[in-house]
Amino acid sequence: SADLKQLEEATISVCKSLVEKNPRTGNLGSLIKVFLSRTKELKISAECQNHLFIWQAHNALFIICCLLKVFISQMSEEELQLHFTYEEKI
């Protein structure tokens, strides 16, 4: 759709920057870990009508989906794997 194309054009520079820096920073993996750790709280938030938490979880999932689309379309499977095997250097 036109909205999706507009979103992709508006975020391409941010996505490219993340693709470049993520092997050193592990930001994408961290975002996914935080999202997964907080999903347990979604049901409680929905029951309590905590719309702010639900909104934040929705936005995090949306960002993850957009980034993964860029990563998958621009990388080989081996390159993609590097983005999920980040280990912190001590």
N, CA and C of each residue as an Amber inpcrd file, in Angstrom:
protein
   270
   0.8370000  -1.1880000   0.0000000   0.0000000   0.0000000   0.0000000
   0.8780000   1.2460000   0.0000000   0.2480000   2.3610000  -0.2530000
   0.9790000   3.6300000  -0.2970000   1.5470000   3.9890000   1.0760000
   0.7980000   3.6930000   2.1360000   1.2780000   4.0060000   3.4850000
   2.5250000   3.2050000   3.8340000   2.5340000   1.9320000   3.4540000
   3.6890000   1.0880000   3.7330000   4.9170000   1.5850000   2.9830000
   4.7430000   1.9450000   1.7420000   5.8530000   2.4680000   0.9480000
   6.3880000   3.7630000   1.5530000   5.4970000   4.6250000   1.9910000
   5.8940000   5.8790000   2.6210000   6.6570000   5.6170000   3.9230000
   6.1970000   4.6490000   4.7170000   6.8850000   4.2930000   5.9520000
   8.2860000   3.7740000   5.6540000   8.4150000   2.9010000   4.6740000
   9.7180000   2.3560000   4.3100000  10.6740000   3.4550000   3.8580000
  10.1970000   4.3830000   3.0650000  11.0410000   5.4880000   2.5990000
  11.4750000   6.3870000   3.7520000  10.5760000   6.5950000   4.7080000
  10.8820000   7.4820000   5.8310000  11.8630000   6.8530000   6.8190000
  11.9060000   5.5340000   6.8820000  12.7330000   4.8730000   7.8870000
  13.9660000   4.1810000   7.3320000  14.1950000   4.2570000   6.0470000
  15.2950000   3.5100000   5.4390000  16.6540000   3.9150000   6.0050000
  16.8870000   5.1840000   6.2720000  18.2010000   5.5910000   6.7900000
  18.4270000   5.0610000   8.2020000  17.3780000   5.0520000   9.0220000
  17.4930000   4.5020000  10.3790000  17.7600000   3.0040000  10.3160000
  17.0390000   2.3200000   9.4350000  17.2250000   0.8770000   9.2860000
  18.6280000   0.5450000   8.7990000  19.1270000   1.2840000   7.8320000
  20.4770000   1.0440000   7.3160000  21.5190000   1.2730000   8.4050000
  21.3210000   2.2940000   9.2110000  22.2350000   2.5680000  10.3090000
  22.2300000   1.4180000  11.3170000  21.0410000   0.9040000  11.6140000
  20.9450000  -0.2110000  12.5470000  21.5980000  -1.4620000  11.9620000
  21.3850000  -1.7160000  10.6830000  22.0070000  -2.8670000  10.0320000
  23.5260000  -2.7730000  10.1640000  24.0630000  -1.5790000   9.9960000
  25.5060000  -1.3710000  10.0720000  26.0460000  -1.5300000  11.4940000
  25.3380000  -0.9890000  12.4700000  25.8490000  -0.9440000  13.8450000
  25.4350000  -2.1290000  14.7100000  24.3590000  -2.8070000  14.3420000
  23.8170000  -3.8590000  15.1930000  24.7950000  -4.9860000  15.5240000
  25.6750000  -5.4120000  14.6110000  26.6130000  -6.4680000  15.0020000
  27.5050000  -6.0730000  16.1820000  27.7640000  -4.7730000  16.3420000
  28.5830000  -4.2940000  17.4630000  27.7500000  -3.9900000  18.7010000
  26.4890000  -3.6020000  18.5090000  25.6810000  -3.1470000  19.6380000
  24.6950000  -4.1810000  20.1560000  24.2030000  -5.0350000  19.2830000
  23.2070000  -6.0210000  19.6890000  21.8500000  -5.4170000  20.0120000
  21.5650000  -4.2280000  19.4790000  20.3230000  -3.5330000  19.8130000
  19.0620000  -4.2880000  19.3930000  19.0760000  -4.8910000  18.2190000
  17.8850000  -5.6070000  17.7690000  17.5950000  -6.7900000  18.6800000
  18.6090000  -7.5490000  19.0050000  18.4300000  -8.6790000  19.9190000
  17.9370000  -8.2300000  21.2800000  18.4550000  -7.1190000  21.7590000
  18.0080000  -6.5830000  23.0530000  16.5460000  -6.1760000  23.0080000
  16.1420000  -5.5240000  21.9300000  14.7430000  -5.1260000  21.7790000
  13.8330000  -6.3510000  21.7860000  14.2290000  -7.3850000  21.0760000
  13.4260000  -8.6060000  21.0210000  13.3610000  -9.2700000  22.3970000
  14.4950000  -9.3280000  23.1080000  14.5060000  -9.9310000  24.4510000
  13.6020000  -9.1660000  25.4140000  13.6710000  -7.8480000  25.3730000
  12.8140000  -7.0400000  26.2490000  11.3470000  -7.2640000  25.9080000
  11.0360000  -7.2690000  24.6130000   9.6480000  -7.4990000  24.2040000
   9.1580000  -8.8510000  24.7030000   9.9500000  -9.8990000  24.4890000
   9.5380000 -11.2370000  24.9120000   9.3950000 -11.3420000  26.4290000
  10.2750000 -10.6790000  27.1640000  10.1830000 -10.7400000  28.6300000
   8.9510000 -10.0120000  29.1590000   8.4750000  -9.0430000  28.4110000
   7.3210000  -8.2570000  28.8680000   5.9820000  -8.7980000  28.3690000
   5.9950000  -9.7810000  27.4660000   4.7380000 -10.2900000  26.9210000
   3.8820000 -10.9570000  27.9890000   4.5010000 -11.4780000  29.0290000
   3.7490000 -12.1080000  30.1140000   2.8290000 -11.1060000  30.8000000
   3.2220000  -9.8560000  30.7640000   2.4450000  -8.8100000  31.4260000
   1.2900000  -8.2840000  30.5660000   1.2610000  -8.6740000  29.2960000
   0.2310000  -8.1370000  28.4010000  -1.1790000  -8.5210000  28.8240000
  -1.3820000  -9.7720000  29.2130000  -2.7160000 -10.2140000  29.6100000
  -3.1910000  -9.4330000  30.8290000  -2.3240000  -9.2660000  31.7950000
  -2.6770000  -8.5050000  32.9980000  -2.9770000  -7.0560000  32.6330000
  -2.1720000  -6.5020000  31.7570000  -2.3870000  -5.1210000  31.3260000
  -3.7230000  -4.9570000  30.6230000  -4.0760000  -5.9420000  29.8050000
  -5.3640000  -5.8800000  29.1130000  -6.5150000  -5.9590000  30.1030000
  -6.3820000  -6.8360000  31.0950000  -7.4280000  -6.9680000  32.1160000
  -7.5720000  -5.7030000  32.9450000  -6.4460000  -5.0490000  33.2040000
  -6.4510000  -3.8100000  33.9980000  -6.6640000  -2.5770000  33.1300000
  -6.7820000  -2.7790000  31.8370000  -6.9390000  -1.7110000  30.8650000
  -5.7870000  -0.7000000  30.9350000  -4.5930000  -1.2410000  31.0670000
  -3.3830000  -0.4260000  31.0600000  -3.0140000  -0.1700000  29.5990000
  -3.6430000   0.8200000  29.0300000  -3.4710000   1.0910000  27.6080000
  -2.0600000   1.5480000  27.2550000  -1.3790000   2.2050000  28.1710000
  -0.0240000   2.6750000  27.8930000   0.9130000   1.4890000  27.6630000
   0.8490000   0.4830000  28.5240000   1.7110000  -0.6800000  28.3630000
   1.3850000  -1.4250000  27.0670000   0.1120000  -1.5890000  26.7740000
  -0.3050000  -2.2680000  25.5430000   0.1800000  -1.4900000  24.3260000
   0.0720000  -0.1830000  24.3650000   0.5380000   0.6760000  23.2770000
   2.0480000   0.5250000  23.0780000   2.8130000   0.4930000  24.1910000
   4.2630000   0.3320000  24.1060000   4.6340000  -1.0250000  23.5190000
   3.9360000  -2.0780000  23.9360000   4.2070000  -3.4160000  23.4020000
   3.8760000  -3.4780000  21.9110000   2.7760000  -2.8650000  21.5300000
   2.3840000  -2.8260000  20.1140000   3.4470000  -2.1080000  19.2880000
   3.9280000  -0.9840000  19.7750000   4.9540000  -0.2250000  19.0540000
   6.2590000  -1.0010000  18.9490000   6.6450000  -1.6830000  20.0280000
   7.8750000  -2.4790000  19.9950000   7.7590000  -3.5940000  18.9680000
   6.6220000  -4.2670000  18.9290000   6.4220000  -5.3360000  17.9640000
   6.4150000  -4.7920000  16.5320000   5.8180000  -3.6400000  16.3530000
   5.7970000  -3.0130000  15.0300000   7.2100000  -2.6770000  14.5650000
   8.0210000  -2.1310000  15.4640000   9.4120000  -1.7900000  15.1290000
  10.1970000  -3.0520000  14.7840000  10.0180000  -4.0990000  15.5720000
  10.7000000  -5.3680000  15.3130000  10.3230000  -5.8880000  13.9310000
   9.0440000  -5.8700000  13.6100000   8.5870000  -6.3560000  12.2930000
   9.1870000  -5.5430000  11.1520000   9.1810000  -4.2260000  11.2820000
   9.7420000  -3.3680000  10.2330000  11.2310000  -3.6290000  10.0530000
  11.9560000  -3.7430000  11.1590000  13.3880000  -3.9760000  11.0670000
  13.6970000  -5.3450000  10.4800000  12.9710000  -6.3540000  10.8910000
  13.2140000  -7.6940000  10.3600000  12.9500000  -7.7540000   8.8600000
  11.9560000  -7.0240000   8.4130000  11.6720000  -6.9880000   6.9780000
  12.8810000  -6.4450000   6.2170000  13.4760000  -5.3750000   6.7110000
  14.6560000  -4.7900000   6.0750000  15.8320000  -5.7580000   6.1590000
  16.0490000  -6.3290000   7.3470000  17.1670000  -7.2440000   7.5230000
  17.0500000  -8.4270000   6.5680000  15.8830000  -9.0430000   6.5030000
  15.6830000 -10.2300000   5.6770000  15.8340000  -9.9100000   4.1980000
  15.3650000  -8.7330000   3.7920000  15.4410000  -8.3910000   2.3680000
  16.8410000  -7.9870000   1.9230000  17.7090000  -7.6010000   2.8480000
  19.0270000  -7.0910000   2.4680000  20.1940000  -7.9970000   2.8330000
  19.9430000  -9.1280000   3.4880000  21.0470000  -9.9520000   3.9690000
  20.8760000 -11.4110000   3.6070000  22.0040000 -12.0730000   3.5780000
  21.9730000 -13.5260000   3.4380000  21.6280000 -14.1190000   4.8080000
  21.3300000 -15.4010000   4.8070000  20.9950000 -16.0710000   6.0620000
  22.1630000 -16.0160000   7.0440000  23.3750000 -16.1600000   6.5480000
  24.5680000 -16.1250000   7.3990000  24.7570000 -14.7400000   8.0270000
  24.5740000 -13.6990000   7.2140000  24.6890000 -12.3360000   7.7390000
  23.6090000 -12.0670000   8.7820000  22.4110000 -12.5210000   8.5090000
  21.3040000 -12.3210000   9.4400000  21.5890000 -13.0020000  10.7690000
  22.1640000 -14.1840000  10.7100000  22.4770000 -14.9130000  11.9310000
  23.4510000 -14.1320000  12.8170000  24.3820000 -13.4070000  12.2130000
  25.3330000 -12.6060000  12.9840000  24.6380000 -11.5520000  13.8400000
  23.5080000 -11.0740000  13.3680000  22.7840000 -10.0460000  14.1040000
  22.0750000 -10.6040000  15.3330000  21.9640000 -11.9080000  15.4210000
  21.2940000 -12.5240000  16.5660000  22.2440000 -13.3290000  17.4370000
  23.5300000 -13.2710000  17.1410000  24.5050000 -14.0030000  17.9370000
  25.4770000 -13.0480000  18.6130000  25.0240000 -11.8480000  18.8800000
  25.8590000 -10.8450000  19.5280000  26.2460000 -11.3130000  20.9260000
  27.5210000 -11.1760000  21.2580000  27.9920000 -11.4430000  22.6040000
  28.7380000 -10.2180000  23.0860000  28.3680000  -9.7870000  24.2750000
  28.9720000  -8.5750000  24.8340000  30.4530000  -8.8040000  25.0940000
  31.2570000  -7.8460000  24.6920000  32.6940000  -7.9040000  24.9220000
  32.9800000  -7.3030000  26.2940000  33.7330000  -8.0300000  27.0970000
  34.0360000  -7.5560000  28.4600000  35.4040000  -6.9450000  28.5130000
